[in-house]
Amino acid sequence: MSKKDKRAGMPKQSDFTGGLVSNVACSFVGSSGEKVVDEKIMALASELVSDDRACLLAEMMTTAVRMARGNTELGDFKLANRALRELRESNEVFHPYRNFQKIALFGSARTKPDEAEYQTAVDFTHKLKELGFMTITGAGPGIMAAGNEGATRDFSFGLNITLPFETSANTFIKGDPKLIDYDFFFTRKLAFVKEAAAAVGLPGGMGTMDEIFEALTLIQTGKVTVYPIVCLDSKGGTYWKAWNQFITEHLFRLDLISESDFELFTVTDDVDAAIEEIVHFYKIFHSYRYVGDQLVIRLSEELTDGAVKKLSMEFADIIKVGKIEKCATLEEEENEPELAELYRLKLRHRRRDFGRLRQFINAINNSEFES
């Protein structure tokens, strides 16, 4: 099986929070304020869905009823409705491609096709396509168009934001079923974070800074799972080097971030190095999720006992108690049957210093394993 075929068939972790959002039990659905209404909601939810989603559906319906009957202003009610609708539409578009790894590409809408940054984006996404990755862009001009061009229409998504200007999608994704229109930046940004296996930023303005810092903040605080963030310049470019200098001199020097936070991103002007940063991250490591206070690491290859012992010693600082151990699929993971065949490690994670967790993943990928 080629690298491309293997990667396309590799199921992506469905829960981008790593299991941190707990399931809703029926006893915690809440109330509309009227027992009769609550009973009708639960009965309808149970009729519509037969699995454990019934309680979640009942909670969503209860929330909507309370908003409609409560002190929620019409504008806020409309906002909540539109946001939920946009999330639903996103899920419907991405679902058929859930087993393809995707990268989110950010950059300026003002970059012209004859500029080096544009050509870098085309080259980068084209090479990733050859490895089986799909590209998610903002669907606009500039770097976004370059990403869609390099990845081609078949391997592209476009997340278009409705603005007073730049509202039309670029020609490389316009009219494609994988083009999604958003009214809100926050639902659009959620789709970028939720669906991507890596985030890549080329030079851009405030929007690019917003997306890169958003991804870094969510990973640094443990709100989403760790994944590669690459800050890519054209060859010889200094945009991200200057950005990194600012991070070093004005954030790190003032003790506003930790040294390990630099592990969460890579700055390079080499397309092949950027691709290697992403591909190597998934060499052995596949995904992880929390089950209670246990962190379960899923791997595509089995590590030797010696490698696991070495990891336990070198990364004792990320372990709350005990040691790193091999394990079988946990009962709580039964809702992800497509991942059941993967190898596993488990540890009781301190849930802090996620740059150090990234170093742990790097060490896994550099470990010896049994074929």
Long-range contacts (C-beta under 8 A, 24 or more apart in sequence): 3-131, 3-132, 4-130, 4-131, 4-132, 5-132, 6-132, 7-100, 7-101, 7-131, 7-132, 7-133, 7-282, 8-99, 8-100, 8-132, 9-99, 10-99, 10-101, 10-282, 10-286, 10-300, 11-98, 11-99, 11-338, 11-339, 12-98, 12-99, 12-100, 12-101, 12-102, 12-197, 12-287, 13-225, 13-286, 13-287, 13-288, 13-289, 13-298, 13-336, 13-339, 14-98, 14-336, 15-289, 15-336, 16-193, 16-194, 16-195, 16-224, 16-225, 17-223, 17-224, 17-225, 18-224, 18-225, 18-287, 18-288, 18-289, 18-290, 19-289, 19-290, 19-291, 19-332, 20-222, 20-223, 20-290, 23-52, 23-55, 23-56, 24-55, 24-56, 24-59, 25-55, 26-54, 26-55, 26-58, 28-59, 29-55, 29-58, 29-59, 29-62, 30-59, 30-62, 30-63, 30-66, 31-62, 32-62, 32-65, 32-66, 32-69, 33-66, 33-69, 37-65, 38-62, 41-65, 60-84, 79-184, 82-183, 82-184, 83-184, 83-186, 83-187, 86-180, 86-182, 86-183, 86-184, 86-187, 86-188, 87-187, 87-190, 87-191, 89-180, 90-180, 90-187, 90-190, 90-191, 90-195, 93-157, 93-177, 93-178, 93-180, 94-157, 94-191, 94-195, 97-134, 97-157, 97-178, 100-132, 100-133, 100-134, 101-132, 101-133, 101-134, 101-197, 101-282, 102-133, 102-134, 102-135, 102-136, 102-157, 102-195, 102-196, 102-197, 103-128, 103-133, 103-134, 103-135, 103-136, 103-196, 103-197, 103-198, 103-199, 103-200, 103-278, 104-136, 104-137, 104-192, 104-193, 104-195, 104-196, 104-198, 104-199, 104-200, 104-211, 104-215, 105-135, 105-136, 105-137, 105-143, 105-144, 105-147, 105-200, 105-201, 105-202, 106-137, 106-138, 106-143, 106-199, 106-200, 106-201, 106-202, 106-204, 106-207, 106-208, 106-211, 106-212, 107-142, 107-143, 107-144, 107-146, 107-147, 107-201, 107-202, 107-203, 107-204, 107-208, 108-142, 108-143, 108-202, 108-203, 108-204, 108-205, 108-208, 109-138, 109-140, 109-141, 109-142, 109-143, 109-144, 109-166, 109-204, 109-207, 110-141, 110-142, 110-205, 111-142, 111-143, 111-146, 111-202, 111-203, 111-204, 112-142, 113-145, 113-146, 115-234, 116-234, 116-235, 116-237, 117-143, 117-146, 117-202, 117-203, 117-233, 117-234, 117-237, 118-142, 118-143, 118-145, 118-146, 119-146, 119-234, 120-146, 120-202, 120-232, 120-233, 120-234, 120-235, 120-271, 121-146, 121-147, 121-150, 121-202, 122-146, 122-147, 122-149, 122-150, 123-150, 123-271, 124-150, 124-200, 124-232, 124-271, 124-274, 124-275, 125-149, 125-150, 125-151, 126-150, 126-151, 126-152, 127-271, 127-272, 127-275, 128-275, 128-278, 129-155, 131-275, 131-279, 133-197, 133-278, 136-191, 136-192, 136-195, 136-196, 137-173, 138-188, 138-207, 139-169, 139-170, 139-173, 139-179, 140-166, 140-169, 140-170, 141-166, 141-170, 142-204, 143-202, 143-203, 143-204, 144-170, 145-170, 145-171, 145-172, 148-172, 148-173, 157-195, 159-188, 159-191, 159-192, 161-185, 161-188, 189-214, 193-218, 193-224, 196-227, 197-227, 197-228, 197-278, 197-282, 198-227, 198-228, 198-229, 198-230, 198-278, 198-281, 199-227, 199-228, 199-229, 199-230, 200-229, 200-230, 200-231, 200-232, 200-274, 200-278, 201-229, 201-230, 201-231, 201-232, 201-240, 202-232, 202-233, 202-234, 203-233, 203-234, 203-237, 203-239, 203-240, 212-265, 216-261, 216-264, 216-265, 219-264, 219-354, 220-257, 220-261, 220-264, 220-354, 220-355, 221-354, 222-351, 222-352, 222-354, 225-287, 225-288, 225-289, 226-264, 226-354, 226-357, 226-358, 226-361, 227-281, 228-266, 228-277, 228-278, 228-281, 229-264, 229-265, 229-266, 230-265, 230-266, 230-268, 230-274, 230-277, 230-278, 231-265, 231-266, 231-267, 231-268, 232-268, 232-269, 232-271, 232-274, 233-267, 233-268, 233-269, 234-269, 235-269, 235-270, 236-269, 237-269, 240-267, 240-268, 240-269, 241-267, 243-267, 258-353, 258-355, 259-355, 260-353, 260-355, 260-356, 260-358, 260-359, 261-355, 262-355, 263-355, 263-356, 263-358, 263-359, 263-362, 264-354, 264-355, 264-358, 280-365, 281-361, 281-362, 281-365, 283-365, 284-364, 284-365, 284-367, 284-369, 285-361, 285-364, 285-365, 286-339, 286-342, 287-339, 289-333, 289-336, 290-349, 291-330, 291-332, 291-333, 292-332, 293-320, 293-348, 293-349, 294-330, 294-346, 294-347, 294-348, 294-349, 295-346, 295-347, 295-348, 295-349, 296-327, 296-330, 296-333, 296-344, 296-345, 296-346, 297-344, 297-345, 297-346, 297-347, 297-364, 298-339, 298-342, 298-343, 298-344, 299-342, 299-343, 299-344, 299-345, 299-364, 299-369, 300-342, 300-343, 301-343, 301-369, 301-370, 301-371, 302-326, 302-343, 302-369, 302-370, 303-343, 303-345, 303-364, 303-367, 303-368, 303-369, 303-370, 304-367, 304-368, 304-369, 304-370, 306-368, 307-367, 307-368, 307-369, 308-345, 310-367, 311-345, 311-360, 311-363, 311-364, 311-367, 314-363, 315-356, 315-359, 315-360, 315-363, 317-350, 317-353, 317-356, 318-347, 318-349, 318-350, 318-353, 318-356, 318-357, 318-360, 319-347, 319-348, 319-349, 319-350, 320-348, 320-349, 320-350, 321-348, 322-347, 322-348, 323-347
